[in-house]
Every structure is written in C-alpha cells, then in structure tokens.
Amino acid sequence: MKAPKFTTQIFLGMLLGILIGHFFGELGQNLQILSDIFLRLIKMVIAPLVLSTLVVGIAKLGTFSTVGRIGIKTLFYFQCATILALLSGLMIVNTFEPGHKMNLKLPEQGSGSEFATTTEAHGLKGFISHLIPTSIVDAMAKNEILQIVIFSLFLGVGTAALGDQGKIIVHSMDALSHLMFKVTKYVMGFAPLGAMGALAAVVGQYGIGILGAYLYLIGCFFGGLIFFCVVVLGTICLVLRIPYFKLLSFIKEPFLLAFSTASSEVALPKVIERLQKFGCSDRITSFVLPLGYSFNLDGSIMYTTFATIFIAQAYGINLSFQQEIVMMLMLMITSKGMAGVPRASLIVIAGALTSFHIPVEGLALVLGIDQILDMGRSAVNVVGNAVATVVISKWEGELNITTESAATA
C-alpha cells in the first residue's frame, strides 16, 4: 500500500491537529513538542544553507558578463520585481494587520524586544557594527543571518575574482548546497507531524475560535497575491504594451498545475512550451525562465515579508519603518538561489525572525497552514516568471504575438 502524497499528509496532519486541540485541549498543548522539534530542525539547516547558496549564487553571477545585454536586462528586471514583491507583502500585512487577530503572549524565552532596545541604545553606528561578523563561526552558531550574508557577499565576490582558482571553492560550496538541499528534504518529511503539533497546541490553548484568525490570514495573503498579479504585474505589462490577460490565458494550465501541486517547478516544462506558443523566442525563454526559478519567485518572496511581520504582530511586537526596510533588504538577498529547497520560505522566515529577535516559535503559527499558502505563492511564481520572460523578449525585440498563437490559447 502506497503512502499518501506529501500534500495529503500535510492536510491530514492539520485536520488531526485541529481535532485533537478541540476535543483534547491538554493533550494538544503537550503536542507542541512536535512543532518545537521541527522548528529546531529548521534552525539547524539555516546557516550552512544560506552560506552555501549565497556564495555559489554570487560567484556564478560573475559569469553573467558572458551573456552580455540579455543577462544585464534580466537581472535588472528580477531585482525590480523582487523589490515590488517585498513591498507588496509589507503593504498588505501592515494595512490589514492579520497578526493582531491572534493576540498571543510572548514565549517565556525571548521577549521579542531585544532588537528594538539594541538599535535605540546604540543607534545606527551600533547597528552597522553588529552587521559585521567578528567570526563567521560565531555568526553561524548563533544563526546571525545578516552577518552570514555579509560574509557570503565577500566570499562570493572574492571567489569569482579568483577565476579558475576559485572553481574548487564554487564546486565545494555547490556540493554543500546540494547536500543541505537533501538534508532539508529529510527535515521537511517531519512537516506533517510539525503541522499537527502546531495546530493542536494553538487550538488547545486558544480554542477553536482561533481558526477565524487563520481564515482572515489566508484571505489577506491571497488578496495580496491577487493584488500583485492584477495591479503590479498588470501595470508592468500595460506600460510595455503586452497583452497581459492574453498571456494569462496561455499559461492557465501550468498556473493550475502549480496551484494544485503547490510546486512551481513541476510546471516549468509546460510554461516553456506555452510561452513559445505565445510568441517568445526559444533563445530568450530558455535563458530567462530557468534563471527566474532561482532569482524571481515573486509569490514566495512576497510571502517572506508578509509572514515575518504577521508573526511579529501576533506577539504584539511593533517594528519601526527602519527595521522593516532593513528586514526587506535582508530578505531580498537571503531569498535568492533557494528555489530547489522544499519549503524554502520557512527557512528564510526563520532566519529573519532570529535576526530581529522575534520568537522563532511564531513560525509554528504559519506552519499549520503553510501548504494552503504555498499553493497560492507557487501559482504566482509561475505568473511572475512568465511576465519576466515576455518582458525581456519585448525589450530584445523578440516577441512575436501572432493571431495564430492567440487562436491556440
């Protein structure tokens, strides 16, 4: 007898956790240990995963000069789209404040106010000094993601500058990143039990009424995804005179595939096929689209800011505008190059929570419904990369939308 699919396991874990928390409240609260174990496993892989993926990504950026004009335009667009996605997440979560529906007490360990106290006491000078690691070993031991990012930037740029001599470092880091992908895959196998424990504990402690807050959270996030697709991506296409809704009709099949499987990667072959029929050249599609799956995951990137601020709100932690901008810049870097990691967003968010002294235990709040949210962000990843490919094709004068292609949509 075959085991249920991972998606089915997640939903079964969620349902079981709700039932246990509702009917056996004390037992549900004790099952918090399951989500605690899962969170500790996630924290275990953060530092080596961020270090290896960033160094490899930055080192390989040095080779983009060989692709010339297309590479520069592609990276420029990816960076602009990333900033727009992060800002969209911040705007939605700060406008609708879904975290305040939770109104949770801070865990006994970690008040969540340390970051604010530190920056107020030492000012900008102290904050900048904290960014620079005195020891990468110490930074990795404490999961100081900002410090790991700074070190990775120097190491990646230095490796690229070495040329052939640096290849051994790139190969080693690449091997380490693939190893960590495998380890992360093993860790994510524990996600169904983690989701069950998280929901059982939350429902057991706060009652079945907490599900209303979850529904509001899901509604806010999916509303934000719709806003990003219709307003942000739609405006980009409008300005460049790209028939956006015609494009959506072409990619509806891979869009639904990504939504139903909660994986944008499985839709990649179909997206390539549909974009070529839409009128994009083979040359542009084969370059931009695969690259976008590492550097342009709009839905996942938007989720990182949304979920991080949501968790802060749930514990009553108010971050200043400066802190949110710093967080956005950090997420902009750490989210790159992690497309091959299952549930990569959870790892990126865990790193941000640690850096800003927001209780990492709050990750359990989104763990239980992460599968539902992942369906939406995976589908938006497909749309974002499709738009990116069409935009670069337009800029290069290689977009040929014919009436025949429209008829096949």
C-alpha positions in Angstrom: 0.0 0.0 0.0 1.4 3.3 -1.1 1.9 6.1 1.5 -0.3 9.2 0.9 1.2 12.1 -1.0 3.0 14.7 0.9 0.2 17.3 0.4 -2.3 14.8 1.7 -0.1 14.1 4.7 0.0 17.8 5.5 -3.7 18.3 5.3 -4.3 15.1 7.4 -1.9 16.5 10.0 -3.7 19.8 10.0 -7.1 18.2 10.4 -5.9 15.8 13.1 -4.2 18.7 15.0 -7.4 20.8 15.0 -9.5 17.8 16.2 -7.0 16.9 19.0 -6.7 20.6 20.1 -10.5 21.0 20.2 -11.5 17.8 21.9 -8.4 17.1 24.0 -7.0 20.5 24.8 -4.4 19.5 27.3 -3.1 16.7 25.0 -3.0 19.2 22.2 -0.9 21.7 24.2 1.6 18.8 25.0 1.9 18.1 21.3 3.7 21.4 21.0 6.8 19.3 21.3 6.3 18.1 17.8 6.4 21.6 16.3 9.3 22.5 18.6 11.3 19.6 17.2 10.5 20.6 13.7 11.5 24.2 14.3 14.8 23.2 15.8 15.5 21.0 12.8 14.8 24.0 10.5 17.1 26.3 12.6 19.8 23.5 12.3 20.0 23.9 8.5 19.6 27.7 8.2 23.3 28.8 8.5 25.0 26.3 6.2 22.2 26.5 3.6 22.3 30.3 3.4 26.1 30.4 3.3 26.5 27.8 0.5 23.6 29.0 -1.7 24.6 32.7 -1.5 28.3 32.0 -2.2 27.5 29.9 -5.2 25.0 32.3 -6.5 27.2 35.4 -6.1 30.2 33.6 -7.6 28.2 32.5 -10.6 26.9 36.0 -11.2 30.4 36.8 -12.3 29.8 34.6 -15.4 26.8 36.6 -16.5 29.0 39.1 -18.2 29.4 36.5 -20.9 25.7 36.7 -21.8 26.0 40.5 -22.3 23.0 42.7 -22.7 20.3 40.0 -22.1 21.9 39.0 -18.8 22.0 42.6 -17.5 18.4 43.3 -18.5 17.2 40.1 -16.9 19.0 40.7 -13.6 17.7 44.3 -13.6 14.1 43.1 -14.1 14.4 40.4 -11.5 15.7 42.9 -8.9 12.9 45.4 -9.6 10.3 42.6 -9.4 11.8 41.4 -6.1 11.6 44.8 -4.5 7.9 45.2 -5.7 7.0 41.8 -4.3 8.6 42.6 -0.9 6.9 46.0 -0.8 3.6 44.4 -1.7 3.9 42.0 1.2 4.8 44.8 3.6 1.9 46.9 2.4 -0.7 44.2 2.7 0.3 42.9 6.1 0.6 46.5 7.6 -2.7 47.5 6.1 -4.9 44.6 7.2 -2.8 43.5 10.3 -3.8 39.8 10.3 -1.4 39.1 13.2 -3.4 41.3 15.6 -6.3 38.8 15.3 -4.1 36.3 17.2 -3.2 38.4 20.2 -0.7 35.8 21.6 1.5 36.0 24.7 5.3 36.1 24.2 7.1 32.9 25.0 8.9 32.8 28.3 12.3 32.8 26.5 12.9 35.8 24.2 10.9 38.9 24.8 11.0 40.0 21.2 12.0 43.5 22.1 15.8 43.0 22.1 16.3 44.2 18.6 14.4 47.5 19.3 16.3 48.0 22.5 19.6 47.4 20.9 19.1 49.8 18.0 17.7 52.5 20.3 20.6 52.2 22.7 23.4 52.2 20.2 21.9 54.0 17.2 22.8 53.5 13.6 26.5 53.1 14.5 25.9 50.2 16.8 23.5 48.5 14.3 26.0 48.7 11.4 28.8 47.4 13.7 26.5 44.5 14.5 26.2 43.7 10.8 29.9 42.9 10.5 30.9 39.5 11.9 34.0 39.2 14.1 33.8 35.4 13.5 31.8 33.6 10.9 31.8 30.5 13.2 30.2 32.6 15.9 27.7 34.1 13.5 26.7 30.6 12.2 26.5 29.2 15.8 24.0 32.0 16.7 22.2 32.0 13.3 23.0 35.7 12.8 21.8 35.7 9.2 22.7 39.3 8.5 26.3 38.6 9.5 26.3 35.4 7.4 25.0 37.4 4.4 27.8 40.0 4.7 30.5 37.2 4.9 28.9 35.4 2.0 29.0 38.5 -0.1 32.7 38.9 0.4 33.4 35.2 -0.1 31.3 35.0 -3.2 32.8 38.1 -4.8 36.4 37.0 -3.9 35.7 33.5 -5.3 34.5 35.0 -8.6 37.6 37.3 -8.8 39.9 34.2 -8.4 38.8 32.9 -11.8 39.9 29.3 -12.4 41.5 29.1 -8.9 38.1 29.8 -7.4 36.3 27.0 -9.2 37.3 24.5 -6.5 35.5 26.7 -3.9 32.5 27.0 -6.1 32.3 23.3 -6.6 32.7 22.6 -2.9 30.0 25.1 -1.9 27.8 23.8 -4.7 28.2 20.3 -3.3 27.5 21.6 0.2 24.4 23.4 -1.0 23.1 20.2 -2.7 23.9 18.3 0.5 21.9 20.8 2.5 19.0 20.6 0.0 19.0 16.8 0.7 19.1 17.3 4.5 16.3 19.9 4.2 14.2 17.4 2.3 14.6 15.0 5.1 13.7 17.7 7.7 10.6 18.6 5.7 9.5 15.0 5.9 8.7 15.8 9.5 6.4 18.7 8.4 3.1 16.8 8.7 3.8 16.0 12.4 5.0 19.5 12.9 1.9 20.9 11.4 -0.3 18.6 13.6 1.6 19.6 16.7 1.4 23.3 15.9 -2.3 23.4 15.2 -3.1 21.1 18.2 -1.2 23.4 20.5 -2.7 26.6 19.2 -6.3 25.3 19.2 -5.8 23.6 22.5 -4.6 26.8 24.1 -6.8 29.4 22.4 -9.8 27.5 21.4 -11.4 26.6 18.1 -12.2 30.3 17.5 -8.5 30.9 16.5 -9.4 29.3 13.2 -11.3 32.5 12.3 -8.0 34.4 12.6 -6.4 31.8 10.3 -9.2 32.3 7.7 -8.6 36.1 7.9 -4.8 35.5 7.4 -5.4 33.2 4.4 -7.8 35.8 2.9 -5.4 38.7 3.4 -2.5 36.8 1.8 -4.5 35.5 -1.2 -5.9 39.0 -1.6 -2.3 40.3 -1.6 -1.3 37.7 -4.3 -4.3 38.8 -6.5 -3.2 42.5 -6.0 0.3 41.7 -7.1 -0.8 39.7 -10.1 -3.5 42.1 -11.3 -2.1 45.5 -10.3 1.7 45.2 -10.2 2.3 42.7 -13.0 -0.7 44.0 -14.9 0.7 47.6 -14.8 4.1 46.4 -15.9 2.5 44.7 -19.0 0.3 47.7 -19.6 3.3 50.1 -19.7 5.2 47.8 -22.0 2.0 47.2 -24.2 2.0 43.5 -23.5 -1.5 41.8 -23.7 -1.5 40.6 -20.1 -4.8 38.8 -20.0 -4.0 37.0 -23.2 -0.8 35.9 -21.6 -2.7 34.6 -18.6 -4.9 32.6 -20.9 -1.8 30.9 -22.4 -0.4 29.9 -19.0 -3.6 28.9 -17.3 -2.7 25.2 -17.5 0.7 25.5 -15.8 -0.8 28.0 -13.4 -3.4 25.5 -12.2 -0.8 22.7 -12.1 1.4 24.8 -9.8 -1.6 25.7 -7.6 -2.8 22.2 -7.2 0.7 20.7 -6.5 2.0 23.7 -4.5 5.1 23.5 -6.7 6.1 26.0 -9.4 9.0 23.7 -10.5 6.7 20.9 -11.8 5.1 23.5 -14.2 8.3 24.6 -15.7 8.3 22.4 -18.9 4.7 23.4 -19.6 5.4 27.1 -19.1 8.3 27.0 -21.6 6.0 25.4 -24.2 3.2 27.9 -23.7 5.4 30.9 -23.7 7.0 29.8 -27.0 3.5 29.5 -28.5 2.6 32.9 -27.1 5.4 34.4 -29.2 8.6 34.4 -27.1 11.8 33.3 -28.8 13.4 30.0 -27.8 16.6 31.8 -27.0 15.1 34.2 -24.5 12.7 31.6 -23.0 15.5 29.0 -22.4 17.7 31.6 -20.7 15.3 33.8 -18.7 12.8 31.2 -17.4 15.2 28.7 -15.7 17.1 31.6 -14.2 13.8 33.1 -12.9 13.2 29.9 -10.9 16.2 30.8 -8.7 16.1 34.6 -8.8 12.5 35.7 -9.4 10.0 33.8 -7.2 7.6 36.7 -6.7 5.0 34.8 -4.7 7.5 33.2 -2.3 9.4 36.5 -1.9 6.2 38.4 -1.1 5.3 35.7 1.5 8.6 36.2 3.4 7.8 39.8 4.4 4.1 39.1 4.9 4.7 36.1 7.2 7.6 37.7 9.2 5.6 40.9 10.0 2.5 38.7 10.7 4.3 36.8 13.4 5.6 40.0 15.0 2.1 41.4 15.0 0.8 38.2 16.6 3.1 38.7 19.6 2.4 42.4 19.8 5.8 43.4 18.6 5.9 46.7 16.7 8.8 47.1 14.2 9.8 50.6 13.1 9.9 51.6 9.5 13.7 51.5 9.5 13.6 47.9 10.9 11.1 46.8 8.2 13.3 48.3 5.4 16.4 46.5 6.8 14.4 43.3 7.0 13.2 43.7 3.4 16.8 44.2 2.2 17.9 41.1 4.1 15.1 39.0 2.7 15.9 40.3 -0.7 19.3 38.7 -0.5 18.6 35.6 1.5 15.7 34.5 -0.6 17.9 34.2 -3.7 19.1 30.9 -5.1 16.9 28.7 -2.8 14.4 27.5 -5.3 15.4 23.9 -5.0 14.8 23.8 -1.3 11.4 22.3 -0.2 9.5 24.9 1.9 12.4 27.4 1.4 10.2 30.3 2.6 10.0 28.8 6.1 13.8 28.7 6.3 14.2 32.3 5.1 11.5 33.5 7.5 13.1 31.6 10.4 16.4 33.4 9.6 14.6 36.8 9.6 12.9 36.0 12.9 16.2 35.1 14.5 17.9 38.3 13.2 15.2 40.6 14.5 14.7 38.8 17.8 11.1 37.8 17.1 10.2 34.5 18.7 11.0 31.7 16.3 8.2 29.8 18.0 5.9 32.0 16.0 6.9 30.0 12.9 4.5 27.4 14.2 1.6 29.8 13.6 2.1 29.6 9.8 3.4 26.0 9.7 0.0 24.5 10.1 -1.4 26.4 7.0 1.8 26.7 5.0 0.6 24.1 2.5 -2.5 26.2 1.6 -0.4 29.4 1.4 2.2 27.6 -0.7 -0.4 26.7 -3.3 -1.1 30.4 -3.9 2.5 31.6 -3.9 3.6 28.7 -6.3 1.0 29.8 -8.8 2.1 33.4 -8.6 5.7 32.3 -9.1 4.6 30.9 -12.5 2.9 34.1 -13.5 5.8 36.3 -12.4 8.3 34.3 -14.3 6.1 34.2 -17.4 5.8 38.0 -17.3 9.6 38.3 -16.8 10.2 36.2 -19.9 7.8 38.2 -22.0 9.2 41.5 -20.8 12.8 40.5 -21.8 11.5 39.2 -25.1 9.8 42.6 -25.7 13.0 44.5 -24.7 15.0 42.4 -27.1 12.5 42.8 -30.0 12.0 39.0 -30.0 8.3 38.9 -29.0 6.0 37.9 -31.9 2.4 37.6 -30.8 0.5 36.4 -33.8 -3.2 35.9 -34.4 -2.4 32.2 -34.9 -0.9 32.0 -31.4 -3.9 33.7 -29.9 -6.2 31.1 -31.5 -4.4 28.3 -29.8 -4.7 29.8 -26.3 
